[in-house]
Amino acid sequence: MAKYSKGAQKKVAKVMREKKAGTLKSGRSGKKVTSRKQAIAIGLSEARKAEAKVPKKASKKRAAKKTARKRGRKAKSG
């Protein structure tokens, strides 16, 4: 089963085209987006607002556990 819906994929693709053209701006500051990761995050955020099928954002706790697991160590709980 697909992780992301077609609608979400289209949103991210549209945002990536905007980034490449140099017209993608960040939300609050209105600065030009140059980071690929930031552009993808903006696309996924827009897709979530449009109620497309997108996995939940990783919480800091879950992200820390995942990183620790990758490194072969136990994550600190707290």
N, C-alpha and C positions, 0 to 999 in steps of 0.2 A: 504494500500500500504506500502511496506517495506521502511524503512528509509535508509537502507544500502543495496547495491547490494551484490550478492553472492561473487563476486570478492573481494569486500572490506572486507567481513566477513572472507574470506580465508586469506587475507593479515594479518589481525589482529590475526587470529588463529596461523599463521606461526610465527609471531613476539612473541606471548605469549609462544609458544613452545621454541623459542630461549632464551627467558628470563628465563624460567624454567630450561633450560639446562645450563644457565650461559654464553651463547655465544653472547648475545645481547649487542652491544656497541652503545654508543651515537654518533651522527654525528661528531661534531667538536672535542670534547676532546678525544673521543675514549675510555672513561671510561665505565666500565661495568654498565649496567642499572639494578637497584634493585627495582625501584618503578613500581608498577602495572600501575598506571596512565600514567607514562612516556612511558611505553611500548605500551600502547593503543594509545597514541598520535603519536608515531613513526609509528605504523601500519596504522593509518588513514592518516598520511602524505604520506606514500608510496602509499596508495590506491588512494589518490588525484592525485599524480604524474602519476599513471597508468590510470587516467581518469575513475576510478570506481565511481559509484553513492554514494557520501558521502555528508551529509549536510555541509553547509558553516561553517567556524569557527565563534564562537560568538565574536563579537566585544566587547571591554571593556565597551562601553556605554550600549550596549544591555545586557551584563552580569550584570552590576550595576543595571539596571532597574529590571531585573529578581530577583536579590537578594533582592532588596528593596520591590518588590511585595510580595515575600515570607514572609518577615518580617512584612508586613502590613503598610509600610511607603511609602511616596512619594519619588521617586528618585530625586536627585539634578540634575538640568540641567546645563550643563556648560562644 
